[in-house]
């Protein structure tokens, strides 16, 4: 059986409230041996911690998504930093910049991103970075925030080879999600072939971005096997080897034992 790590899921979101046990059972049956459930604001960060406390193969992150940055005052940011010290919290995230939807003003996104990068350094934990149509500003903030000290993941990577190279130079891992299975993914396919094997991880971002066979449906951790298979195919590697390596990369970054 493959040994897979879904390095970015939102299992504590309402979309899984009715059948989470079945979702987790299908993931385990598909070879997913570890899952990271990712907070996006104060409420969901607390929910992620609670879920990780119940499930031995689920870990949590805490953070403020750029969409929610405008509502994140100092009280919220201080509480996120406090929660980062909780058992089974292995990273600060999802944090970053999103200039595609701009649901929070850009100045608010940058303020929260920089604050939580500093919090990650203080906590000594890696970051999980969301970046959409904001690569120059995000990479600049990551460099200025000395992300190399703690490491992290560029989640659901959407840039080109040049952006990937710049992220790798900052010590970050590149995470590949379901869009690699969609038609017309030449740029992302080039990234998959370019990234060194020891800097690559896979994810679902569930309940969002299901792989091609499940387009239009809710995504779930079991489907990370489909993404991993496509990544292995593009790289010309056996799936078992690709799965083992990406899982080892994620476990090493988050300091999660087997």
Beta strands, then each sheet from edge to edge (+ up, - down):
strand 1: 4-9
strand 2: 32-38
strand 3: 58-62
strand 4: 89-98
strand 5: 126-132
strand 6: 152-154
strand 7: 172-176
strand 8: 200-202
sheet 1: 1+ 2+ 3+ 4+ 5+ 6+ 7+ 8+
end
